[in-house]
């Protein structure tokens, strides 16, 4: 850490010198324009860039497995690159198809160039057009609706509804990747934080909560898939399972109210209420567990997994409540 003394010139202008090593490493010289970003008692400085696009390239020669290639595209996207060049000696038709499929699952990313040895992707949306708050609000609605529909598909043997839930998981994943991208961009670039409109701490709370919502959607997907393995559910377990789903959903729903609450709301009270509701969920889960123990072993195993997923949903809601408490806490 280096220190500098602030000086006053001309009677009203505060000046401070820049460390020479930092200036040299960042090509700052006489006449360079720099940007200042104020965050409470912090003042961040960075050289102004003519082109704000961040470019990155990746050699995908050894990535022959579809999932590895998809994961590579998603990693570059989440890392915050605006222009992504994927290179290899010869791009196969299968690699091209996999890259295009991965691109379709990511908000704003499009193929802008293709040659025999590379594909160039570009994010066509800038940070000011992406609302991290709108994204997690949408994730909340979709994931909790998926959970309700997944349980309904299980209890009514509705295969069409189950398939619909499974398909909706892609929508939540798309929003999750977008949220993670915005968060990492905000960490790296103070200008992006200004464009997003939230402090970096708030973006962290939102990104952490988005992760919990993505996990809830995954469990809804899991329940929907399990519903395709069984047929008729005994009447004795239908009402208890519906009640468990309702009670489990209350935790993340209340926690999200606390996280996104506006002026006049009581985020601390709502977050504590969400956490306290875990006891109700645990009691309901134990009651359902007692009932399914007397069922056919194979059916009991499936329903046990469903109960576990609903209990985990409540746990993820409690994690969101923790983020809401952190967001509401006084700043030092």
N, C-alpha and C positions, 0 to 999 in steps of 0.2 A: 504494500500500500504506500502510495506517495501522498504527500500533503502540499498544499499551496496556500499562500496568504492572499486574501482578497484585497485588492487595491481600488481606490477611487480616483478616477481621472475626470478632469473637466468639472469637478464638483458634484456630479450626479451619476456618473457611469461607473458601475462596478466591473472590474476586470480581473481575470485570473489566467495564468499561463497554462498551457497544455503540456503534459509529459512528452518529451521528445520521442521516446521509444514508441509510445502509443501512436503519436502523430505519424511517425515514419512507417510503422506497420500498416496503418490505415490510409496511406497516401494523402495525408493532410498537410498542406503547405499554404503559403501565403495566397490568399484569394479563394481558398476552398470554402464552400458554404456548408455549415453544419446545422443540424436540427437539435432543438432542445425539447425535451418532454418532461413535464413536471408531474410528479406523483407524490402528493403531500409534501414531506420535507426532503424528498429526493429529486434530483435534477439529472436526467439521463441525456447524454449527448452522443450523436452519431453523425458521420459524414452524410450529406444528402446525396442520394443516388439518382442518376438520370433515369435509369430503368429499374423499377421495383420488382421485376420478375426474377425469381430465384430458379436457376437452372441446375439440373442434376442428371447424370448419366449412369447407366448400369449395364454391365456385360451380362447377358442372360444366356450365354453359350451353354453352360452346364445345367441350366434349369429346364430339364425335359419333362419333369412331372408337372401336371397342370396346377396342382395346389401350390407347389413351390413358386411357380411363375405368378399366380394370382396374388400370393402373399407378398412377393417382391413389388408388384405394382402398388398394392395397398400400402406397403411400408413407405415407398417413395412419396405417395400421396399424403399420408398422415404426417410425414416428416416436414411437409410444407413446401415442397418443390412445385413451382408454377408450370415449369416446362420439364418434362421427363423424357429423356432419350434412352430407349432400350436398344442395345446393340448386340450383334452377333455376326459371325462370318457369313451365315446364311440363315435368314429367318424362315422357318418352316411354316407351312399352312396351318399346322396344329398350334404352333406358338402364336401366330397371328389371331387365330380364332379365340384362343384362351385370353390373350391380351384385350381383345375387343369385349369379351364377356366380362372381364374384370373391370374394364372402363365403365360399362353400363351400370355397374353397382356402386359407382362413386359420383357424388354430386358435383356437377360442373366440369368433369374431366371428359375431354374429347380427343379423338385421334385427328391430328392435323397434318401428318406427313407419314408416308410409307415408302420405303425403298427396299431393295433386296436384302440389305443387311441391318436395317434399323426401322423402328417405329417411334414417332415423336408424339407425345401426348401433351396437352396443355389444359390447365385449369382456366376456364373462360369466365369464372366469377371471381370478383375481388372480395376482400374481407368486408368491405362496407355493405356488400349485398348479402352477406351471410349472417343471420341472426342466431347466435348460439342459444339465446333464451327461447326463441320460437322453435328451434330444433328440439330442445329437451321437453318443451310443452307438447309438441307433436309426439315425441317418444313416449311420454307419459300416457297420452290418450290411446295410442296404438297398442302399447304393451299390456296395459290393464284390460283393454277390450279383448285382446288376444287371449289373456288368461281366462276371462269369463267365458268366451266362446269355446275354448279348449275343454273346459270342464263340462260345458253344455254338450259338446260333441261326444264326450265320453259317456255322459249319463243318458243321452238319447240315441246313441249309436248312429250319429249323423256323420258319415264319412265325408260328405261334401263340405261341411263346416270345418271338419278337421283339416282337410286339404287347404282350405282357405286360410286357416290360422298358420299353417306351415309356410305358405307363400308370403304372408304378411311379415314374416321374420326378416325377409330381405329388406323391407322398408325401414325397419328399426336399425338394422346393421348399417344401411346407407347413411342414416342420420348420425349414428355413433361415429363412423369414420369421419364425417364432416366435422362433428364437434371436436374430435381429437385433433384434426388438422388445424382448426381455428385456434385451439388452445396452444398447440406447439408453435404456431406462427406468432401468437401474442407473446409467448415467452422469449422468442428470438428477436422480435421486431417491435420496438415501442410504438412505431407508427401504426402498426396493425391494431394495437390496443386502443389507440385513439379512434380508429375507424370502427372497431367493434362496439365501442361505447361502454365497456365495462372495465373495471380494474382487473389486473391480472389475478388477484386473489379470488375475485368473484368468478372469473373464467375457470379457475381451478375447481371451485366448489361445483360449478355447473358441469364440468367435464367429469368429475368424480361421481356425480349423481347420474349422469348419462350412462356411465359404466354399469351402475346398479340397474337402471331401466333396461339396458341391453341384456343383462343376465335374466331379468324377469321375463323378457320376451323369449329367451332361450328355453326357459322352463315351460312357458306356455307351448312352445314348439314341441318340447319333449312330451308333455301331456297329450297333445294332439296326436303325436306319433303313437303313443301308448294306446290311445283310444282305438286305433286301427287294429290292435292285436286282440281286443276283447269284443264280445258282442253285448249280451244283455247284462246290465248291472242290477244286482238285487235291490228291491225296493227299500230294504232296511238301511242302505248306505246312501241313497240318493239325497235325501234332505240333509243329513249331516255333512256330506261332501260339499253341497251347495253353500251351506252355512260357513264351512271352513274357508271356501274360496272368497266369500263376501268379507269375512273378518280379516283374512290375510291381505286382501286388497286395500282395506282401510289404512293399513300402516303406510305403504308408499304413497297413497293418495293424500293422506294428511301431511306426511312429510314434505311432499311436493308443494302443498299449500304453504307450508312454513318457509320453504326455500324461495318460492316465487312471490311471497306475500308482498302486498303494496303498503303504502302508508296507512297507518291506523290499525293494521293487523298485529297480532301477537305471535311472531314467529317462534319465540322461545316456548310459549305455552303450547303451541301446536306441535312443535317438535317433541316436547316431553310427552304430550298426549299420544303421539304416534309410537314412541318407545314403550310407553306404559301398556299399549294395546297388545304388545307381544305376549303378555300373560294370557289374554283372552284366546289368542291364536294357539298357544301351547295347550291350553285346556281343551279346545275343540279338536286339535290334532290327536291328543291322547284318547278322546272319546271315539273318534273315527277308528283309531288303531285298535281299540278294544272290539269294535264291531267286525272289522275285516279279519281278525285272527280266526274267526270261526268259519270263514269262507273257504272255497276250494283253494288249495295252496298256490296254484298258478295265478288265479285271479287276485288272491291276497297279495302276492308279490307285486303285481302291476299296480294295484291300488295303494300299496305301501310306497311305491315310487311317486305316485301322484301326491300323496300326503306330504312326502318329503319335499317335493317341488313347491307346494303351497306354503309350507313352513319356511323354506328358504326365501320365498317371495317376501314374507314378512321381515325376515332378517335383512334383506336388501333394503327394504323400506326404512328399517332402523338405521342403516348406514347413511341413507339420504338425510334422515333426521339429524345425524351427527354433523353432516355438512351444513345443514340449515342453522344449527347452533353455532358453528364456527363463523358462518357468514353474519349472524346476528350479534356476535360477540363484539364488545368495544375494542377499538384499535389502540394499540399501545402508542 
